[in-house]
Each structure stands twice: as structure tokens, then as C-alpha cells.
């Protein structure tokens, strides 16, 4: 079969250059037209955890505001499983066209690369940061009628009955999971871990007394604490939360410099065109600047972040090795 090539001999230099120039212009025009028309169909924002948790609340708050402000059709799609890995992997393997995004967080982006021996995605290579959204510390909560009023109560009971107190959290490898491991190591105690697929069932079990303690980001637990169904025992930030001013920090409780927090941000598949990433970043920052969105996130115990894709990328690059050390020191591992 004969072959053909665009060479100077085949076409002649002037014609070759002209044709290549026309092709380049056509390609650039087509790309610009496709990007300027973005979005022209629904955008899927995948939440890698079940409905009802903190990540879900943050994603839905942002999605609703994007829909209101820009008339975009942003659909939240809950894809729980494997500590958030399934949902993130689905986005990493999606077409890089800006129509499939993920609300990632510390656990599935910075922790899981060290916690899982075989992670199906590389957060630094397979995803592109779009915008940070918020951050929130972790809180340990107990039923309102629990005998555990302080972390000292938990430590005393755990030392008296090793592995006898149950501690729930949503998903192995989450910040809550590792914060619990770190707190145990710092206090020299052992709790019996009860991992859940999501916050909804865990909250039901906690309020009902089926588990003794539960650790999660502040937004997940704040409503039940305010309704006096749960008691916030201790918080993992260096300073007290504005939404839980009566709850002491672990640092205050005698564990100097103890800090663990979960941050949340939107990412797209690697290869997503830069103009689309910038358009999404601008829209998300505009949403976060709205008083009702900022108040919603703060009222649920979170801090509004925002910023450029580069800022998010720099954070991610620093957090992966930081949490790798924490994972190693804690001794936690998952197959």
C-alpha cells in the first residue's frame, strides 16, 4: 500500500506552509469555539462519599450557587466507596472536557496515596486542581447522655478497658480515621474502630448509642451538637472553632501542637484545557464570595478558602508528603 507524507518535495514549500497554516488556524478556531461555548450541557460534580456528609453539603452549596449565578446545570453525583477512591478514580478516568469534576478532600487526595498499596489514580498526575473551597477541623463527638464529657474521660475509660470503646468514622483512610489513630497514639490508648461508608448511618448509630464515639469534620456533626443530641468532646484544630467555642482542642487537653484538618476542593481530569479550568475557577471563586455561601460554610464550621488553581496545586504537593509521614508514624495501612 503506498504511503504519503507532507514533505517539501511532495507539496512544494509554499503550498506546504500554506496548508499547514490553514490547518493550524482551523484547529485554533475550533478549539476556541468549543471552549467559548462551555458549558453547553450538564456538569457532573462527583462527591466520593454518600449523601448527607460534610463533603456532600459543601459540594451541593457550591453547585447550587453556580447554577443560580451562571445558569449552569451542575448536578451532584454521589459515588461512595473505598474511602473516596472510587469517585475520584471515576473522574481521573473521565474525558478532560470540563463536564466531570470531583469535590476532593484531604483523605482521597493527600492521604490515600500513602495508605493504599495500589491506588488506581495519582492525584498529582491524573487530576488538575481547579479551586480550593473550604477547610474544617475534625471533632470527636459522643451521644448527649454519654459518660465521656472530656477527652480525659475517654483516655481513662480506654485504659481501664482496652479496645472496649468504639470509635466510628466515615471511610478508612479519611482525615477522621487518621486523626483518631494519632489521638490514640498520643494518649497511649486503643479504641475499637468502626468504619462506615458514610456519615448518615454513623450519625444514626451514634445518636442511638450503638457506637460510643464518632470523629468527623465539624460540618457533619454541628447540627446534631446544636440540637443537643450529641456532645462535642474535643476538636483537632490548634484553636477552638467559632461554631464550637466551648469545645477544647486536643492541644489544650495536653497534646501539644496536635492538629488535623480536612480541606476540600474541586478538581478536573488531567488534560482539561486551561481556559476551561480558569473559567471554572473564576465561577467557583465568585460563588464563594457571595455572603450566603460564605455564611453557609462558616455556619457549618468551615473556613472559606478559594484562590487560584496554582494555590491549590501547591497545597496538594505539600500535603501529600506531609500526610505520608503521618501515615507512616501512625502505622496505618490498607490493601
C-alpha positions in Angstrom: 0.0 0.0 0.0 1.5 3.4 -0.9 2.2 5.9 1.8 2.0 9.6 1.7 3.8 12.4 3.6 3.5 16.1 3.8 7.1 17.0 2.7 8.5 19.9 0.8 9.2 17.6 -2.1 5.6 16.3 -2.3 3.8 19.6 -1.9 6.4 22.3 -2.6 7.4 24.6 0.2 4.9 27.4 -0.4 1.9 25.1 -0.6 3.1 23.0 2.4 3.4 26.1 4.6 0.1 27.4 3.4 -1.8 24.2 4.1 -0.2 23.8 7.5 -1.1 27.4 8.3 -4.7 26.9 7.3 -4.9 23.7 9.4 -3.4 25.5 12.5 -5.9 28.4 12.2 -8.8 26.0 11.7 -7.7 23.9 14.8 -7.3 27.0 16.9 -10.6 28.4 15.8 -12.4 25.1 16.6 -10.7 24.8 20.0 -11.6 28.4 20.9 -15.2 28.0 19.7 -15.6 24.8 21.7 -14.2 26.4 24.9 -16.1 29.7 24.4 -19.3 27.6 24.2 -18.5 25.9 27.5 -20.6 24.7 29.2 -23.4 23.6 26.8 -24.5 20.5 28.7 -24.8 19.5 32.4 -21.7 19.4 34.5 -21.3 16.5 36.9 -19.8 17.2 40.3 -18.9 13.8 41.8 -18.9 13.5 45.6 -16.9 10.4 46.5 -19.0 9.9 49.7 -22.7 9.2 50.4 -25.4 11.9 50.6 -25.6 13.8 53.9 -22.0 14.2 54.9 -19.8 17.3 55.1 -18.3 16.8 51.7 -21.8 16.4 50.2 -23.0 19.6 51.9 -20.1 21.6 50.6 -20.5 20.3 47.1 -24.2 21.0 47.0 -23.8 24.5 48.3 -21.3 25.3 45.6 -23.3 23.5 42.9 -26.4 25.4 43.7 -24.7 28.8 43.6 -23.0 28.0 40.3 -26.5 27.1 38.9 -28.0 30.3 40.3 -25.3 32.7 39.2 -24.4 31.3 35.8 -27.5 29.3 34.8 -25.3 26.2 34.5 -26.8 22.8 35.2 -24.4 21.4 37.9 -25.5 18.0 39.0 -24.1 16.5 42.2 -23.4 12.8 41.8 -22.6 10.7 44.9 -20.1 7.9 44.2 -19.1 6.5 47.6 -16.7 3.6 48.2 -13.1 2.6 49.1 -12.5 5.7 51.3 -13.5 8.0 48.4 -11.2 6.3 45.9 -14.0 5.1 43.6 -15.4 8.5 43.0 -12.0 10.2 42.5 -10.9 7.4 40.1 -14.1 7.9 38.0 -13.2 11.5 37.4 -9.5 10.8 36.8 -10.5 8.4 34.0 -13.2 10.7 32.5 -12.9 12.8 29.4 -10.9 16.0 30.1 -13.6 18.3 28.8 -14.8 20.1 32.0 -18.0 18.2 32.3 -16.9 15.8 35.0 -15.5 17.2 38.2 -14.8 15.9 41.7 -15.1 17.5 45.2 -11.9 16.1 46.5 -10.6 16.4 50.0 -7.5 15.7 52.1 -8.3 12.0 52.6 -8.6 10.8 49.0 -6.0 13.3 47.5 -3.2 13.6 50.2 -3.6 10.6 52.5 -4.7 7.6 50.3 -1.6 7.7 48.1 0.4 6.5 51.2 -2.3 4.5 52.8 -3.2 2.2 49.9 -0.6 0.0 48.4 -2.3 0.1 45.0 -4.2 3.4 44.4 -5.9 3.4 40.9 -5.0 7.1 40.3 -2.2 9.5 41.0 -3.7 12.8 42.4 -0.7 14.8 41.2 -0.7 13.4 37.7 -4.2 12.3 36.8 -6.1 15.3 38.1 -5.8 19.1 37.7 -6.7 21.4 40.6 -9.5 23.9 39.8 -10.2 25.7 43.1 -10.0 25.2 46.9 -13.3 25.6 48.6 -13.1 25.3 52.3 -11.4 23.6 55.3 -12.7 22.3 58.6 -11.1 20.7 61.7 -12.1 17.2 63.0 -14.3 16.8 66.1 -14.8 13.8 68.3 -18.4 13.5 69.4 -20.4 11.3 71.8 -24.1 10.9 72.5 -25.5 13.6 74.7 -26.0 11.2 77.5 -22.6 9.7 77.2 -20.3 9.5 80.3 -17.5 10.8 78.1 -17.6 14.6 78.6 -13.9 15.3 78.0 -11.0 13.6 76.2 -9.5 12.8 79.6 -12.7 10.7 80.3 -12.1 8.8 77.1 -8.5 8.1 77.9 -9.3 6.9 81.4 -12.0 4.6 80.2 -9.9 3.2 77.4 -7.0 2.5 79.7 -9.4 0.7 82.1 -10.9 -1.3 79.2 -8.6 -1.5 76.2 -10.3 -1.9 72.9 -13.6 -1.7 74.6 -14.7 1.8 73.4 -16.0 2.0 69.9 -14.9 4.9 67.6 -16.7 5.4 64.3 -15.6 7.4 61.2 -16.6 7.5 57.6 -14.2 5.5 55.4 -10.8 4.1 56.1 -8.0 6.5 55.2 -10.0 9.7 55.9 -8.7 12.5 57.9 -11.1 11.5 60.7 -9.7 7.9 60.6 -6.0 9.1 60.9 -6.9 11.8 63.4 -8.3 9.1 65.6 -5.2 7.0 65.1 -3.0 9.9 66.0 -5.1 10.8 69.1 -4.9 7.2 70.3 -1.1 7.1 69.8 -0.6 10.4 71.6 -2.7 9.2 74.5 -1.4 5.7 74.6 -4.8 4.1 74.3 -6.5 1.7 71.9 -10.1 2.2 70.7 -12.1 -0.3 68.6 -12.6 1.2 65.2 -15.9 1.0 63.3 -15.6 2.4 59.7 -18.7 3.5 57.9 -19.4 4.1 54.2 -20.8 7.5 55.0 -21.9 9.8 57.8 -25.7 9.2 57.7 -25.7 5.7 59.1 -22.9 6.6 61.5 -24.8 9.5 62.9 -27.9 7.3 63.4 -25.8 4.8 65.3 -24.1 7.4 67.4 -27.2 9.2 68.5 -28.8 5.8 69.2 -25.8 4.6 71.3 -24.7 1.8 69.0 -21.2 3.3 69.0 -19.5 5.3 71.7 -17.7 8.0 69.7 -17.5 9.3 66.2 -14.9 11.5 64.5 -15.7 13.7 61.5 -15.3 17.2 60.2 -17.2 19.9 62.0 -19.9 20.4 59.3 -21.0 16.8 59.6 -21.6 16.9 63.4 -22.5 20.5 64.1 -26.3 20.3 63.5 -26.7 17.4 66.0 -24.5 19.1 68.5 -26.6 22.2 68.3 -29.7 20.1 68.7 -28.3 18.6 71.9 -28.4 15.1 70.5 -24.6 14.9 70.5 -21.8 16.3 72.7 -18.6 17.6 71.1 -15.8 16.1 73.2 -12.7 17.6 71.6 -11.5 19.2 68.4 -8.3 18.8 66.4 -7.6 22.3 65.4 -4.9 24.4 67.1 -7.5 26.9 68.1 -11.2 26.5 69.1 -13.9 26.6 66.5 -16.0 29.7 66.3 -19.0 27.4 65.9 -18.0 25.2 68.9 -16.4 27.7 71.3 -17.0 25.5 74.4 -15.1 22.5 72.9 -11.5 22.3 73.9 -8.7 21.4 71.4 -6.5 18.4 71.8 -3.6 20.8 72.1 -5.4 22.4 75.1 -6.0 18.9 76.5 -2.3 18.3 76.9 -1.3 17.1 73.4 0.9 20.0 72.3 0.8 21.0 68.6 -1.8 18.4 67.7 -3.6 19.4 64.5 -5.6 17.6 61.9 -8.0 19.3 59.4 -9.8 18.4 56.2 -9.7 20.7 53.2 -12.0 20.4 50.2 -11.5 21.5 46.6 -12.8 20.9 43.0 -10.6 19.1 40.5 -10.9 18.0 36.9 -9.3 15.2 34.9 -5.7 15.9 33.8 -5.6 17.4 30.3 -8.6 19.6 30.8 -8.0 22.8 28.7 -6.6 25.7 30.7 -9.3 28.1 29.6 -12.0 25.8 31.0 -10.1 25.4 34.3 -9.8 29.2 34.5 -13.5 29.6 33.8 -14.4 27.1 36.4 -12.0 28.7 38.9 -13.4 32.2 38.3 -17.0 30.9 38.8 -16.2 29.0 42.0 -14.4 32.0 43.5 -17.4 34.2 42.6 -19.7 31.7 44.3 -17.5 31.6 47.5 -17.5 35.4 47.6 -21.3 35.5 47.9 -22.4 36.3 51.5 -24.9 33.5 51.7 -22.4 30.8 50.5 -19.7 32.1 52.9 -22.2 32.2 55.8 -23.4 28.7 55.0 -19.9 27.2 55.0 -18.9 29.2 58.2 -22.1 28.3 60.0 -21.4 24.7 59.4 -17.9 25.0 60.9 -15.8 25.5 57.8 -13.4 28.3 56.7 -13.8 29.6 53.2 -10.7 29.3 51.0 -10.9 29.9 47.3 -7.9 31.1 45.3 -6.1 30.1 42.1 -5.6 26.7 40.6 -1.9 27.2 41.3 -2.6 27.8 45.0 -4.5 24.5 45.2 -1.7 22.7 43.3 0.9 24.0 45.7 -1.1 22.8 48.7 -1.6 19.4 47.2 2.1 19.0 46.5 2.9 19.9 50.1 0.2 17.8 51.7 1.0 14.5 50.0 4.4 14.1 51.7 3.1 15.6 55.0 0.4 13.0 55.3 2.8 10.3 54.1 4.8 10.9 57.2 1.7 10.9 59.4 0.5 7.6 57.8 4.0 6.0 58.4 4.2 7.3 62.0 0.6 6.1 62.8 1.3 2.6 61.4 -2.0 2.7 59.5 -2.2 0.8 56.2 -4.8 -0.6 53.8 -4.6 -3.1 51.0 
